[in-house]
């Protein structure tokens, strides 16, 4: 189990070709764990994610009227070939929402 990771936030603006990294404290966050104890802690000033125990959590990031969902899967021992990109937190997503989409 990796103990820490960062939530990186980027925004694209008209007329600028490269995305701009947004300081995490400028965004707001909500963590969903399906009524279970959160497997992570998110420092809302730095974007630092600390793993506490195995489980899934869904992070909603909101910035400038947009929001995005990120699934975090904490495993006791990573399984070779198993990527966090394979996880979908389907049971945690609110109805009508999708991972990685912004609105």
Buried (B, 14 or more C-beta within 10 A) or exposed (E): EEEEBEBEBEBEEEEEEEEEEBEBEEBEBEBBBEEEEBBBEBBEEEBBBEBBEEBBBBBBBEBEEEBBBBBBBBBEEEEEEEEBEEBBBEEBBEEEBEBEEBE
